[in-house]
Amino acid sequence: MRIRRCYTPQPLTAGQLVSLDRRNLHHLVNVLRVRNGDDCVLFNGDGNDYPGTLTAVSRDHAEVQISECHPNNNEPSCRITLAQAISKGERMDWVMQKATELGVHEILPLVTARTTVQLNGARLQKRLAHWQAIVTGACEQCGRARLPVVHEPLALKNIQLNPDQTGLVLQPGSDRHLLQAAGDAQQLFMVIGPEGGLSDDEIAILNNKGLTAAGLGTRILRTETAAMAALAVLNLSV
């Protein structure tokens, strides 16, 4: 049976009676057709699951009586930051969703020389909220209890690794396989370029910042395919 999971951005404790917001109410009542007495799991991003029982369910109100709190231990041991060149429309949405399912810790939308999407002002804030909603829904679906951090877009030249991160840039045809390049790193910062690839100048910038090339074989993958293939391969080693 499918476990009904709901994200709610508030403190949670065992024994608490929680009123659900409009978003969760719509999903549970109108989509999943829940009823009084059905089981539900709440989470707030702190790494714990809060199982409970739905009470007082109606079209405009529902509550969850939390019964317990227990750790959710399904996070990968390697903390991966995905620096993904921004692509158009649904392609970037798809990356946000699938990267979350595959356990990425942070997502950094990346502006490169060949990025065609321009985001600023109100449009940027709307897109960030949209991406956050996708990430939240993906966590509910896949069973994670920690939400990946979705950063504001950053220009490639402004990338900075922290001292504990191993920096990789995915490049077609690299003779060093991704798993070999990642080794036993506990923190990875992985750059995926745009359609058309990174320029020679950008690759030089990344090399100077301590990132090294890694590959997945001889074929040239679409930017969103490359990200998912890389994350899937990394999941095999964690």
Buried (B, 14 or more C-beta within 10 A) or exposed (E): EEEBBBBBEEEBEEEBEBEBBEBBBEBBBEEEEBEEEBBBBBBBBBBBBBBBBBBEBEEEEBBBBBEEBEEBEEBBEBBBBBBBBBBEEEBBBBBBBBBBBBBBBBBBBBBBBBBEBEBEEEEBEEBBEBBBEBBBBBBBEBBBBBBBEBBEBBEBEEBEBEEEBBBBBBBBEBEEEBBEBBEEBEBBBBBBBBBEBBBEEBBEBBEEBBBBBBBBEEEEBEBBBBBBBBBEBBEEBB
